[in-house]
Amino acid sequence: MTGAARLKLGIRERVDARREEILAISHSLHAHPETAWEEHASAELLCAALTRAGFTVQREIADLPTAFTATFGSGRRIVALVAEYDALPGLGHACGHNIIAAAAVGAALSLAPVADELGLEV
């Protein structure tokens, strides 16, 4: 197996291992929709998951109380993942942002263990 194939398999295995956690994030966001600029509990849920995994989390960025960055690794290549987690007024998460946020967090959590090996900052 090539090095790239080994890394890909390892990342896939980490996603699978975190499946329940990723789904729980999506389901929690869906069950507790918060509209734009009011998604305080949603942002905290995502920040908490990333903090537990060792990410450095900076809250309230860009003068937005519900915006954050989370970083892991020290490589020269930057992998940026965007997580939208606001809901639509009166419709909740019909937009799918709960899935987008959970997928972004899941990708970040799965890349973190190989970030330094790949020369990445996630």
N, C-alpha and C positions, 0 to 999 in steps of 0.2 A: 504494500500500500504506500502510495506517495505521501510526502509530508502534508500536502494540501488536502488530500483525501482524508488523512488521519485527523487533521484539524476540523474539517467539515463534519466528520462523523462525531467528533467530540462535542462540537457546538450543538449538533442535533440531539445528542444524548442529554446535554444540559438543558435544552429546551424541554425535552420529554420529561426530565426529572423535575422540572419546575412547572409542569403543566397545570397542576391543581392550584398553585399559587397564582399563576398568570390568569387562569379562569376566574379565580376568586376576586382578583382585582377588577376584571371586566364586569363580573356580576355585581360587585359592590357599587361600582360607579353607576351601573344601570339602575340599581335599586334606589340610589340616592342622587338623582340628577340635580345638578346645580348649573344655572345659566351663566353666561359669560360675565366675567369679572366678580362672580360670587362663588366660584368653585373652591372654597377654602378647604372643606373636608376632603374633596377629591385630590387637591394638590398635596395635602398632608398624607393621604394614603399612599400616593406615588413616592413622595419623599421618604416616607418611613421604610418602604420596601427597598429603596435604593441605599438608604443609610445602613440598614441591616446587612446589606451585601458589601459594605465597605466603600461605597461611593462617597466622595466629598460633595455634599449638597449645599448649594447656596440658594436660600429662599428670598423671595421678594425682589427679584431682579428687574431691571428696566423700569423702575417705579411702578411695578405691577405687584400687588400683594399676593396674587395667586400664581405668579410665574416663578420658575426655578431653573437652575442648571444642576446637573449631577455629573461628576467626572470620575474617571477611574483610569489608571495607567499613565505612563509618562512618555509614550512614543511620539515620534514626529508626525506620524499619520493620524489625522483626526477623523473619527467616525462620529457624525452628529445624527442623533435620532430625535425626531419631533413627536411630542405626545400632545394631542389635543384631548381635552377632557371636559369641555363645557357641553351643556345640553341645550336643546331648543326649548324656548318658552312654550309651555302647554303640550309639548310632544315628548319631552324627556330625551332619551338617547336614540331617537329614530335616525339620527345622523351617523350613528356608529362610532362616535368618539370614544365610547367606553372600550371598544375593541381596538381602536387605534392606540389609545394610551396603554392598554395591557400589552399589546404587541410590542410597542416601543420599549416598555420596561422589561419585558421578557427577552427581547433582543439584547438590551444592555446587560442584563444579568447573565446572559449566556456568553457574551463576548468578553466580559471582564476577566474571567480566569485565564484567557489567552492573550489579553491585551499586550502585556509586556513581551511575550514570545513573538507576537506579530509586529511589534513596534508601534502600537496604537495608543491613542488616548481616546477613550470612549466618552 
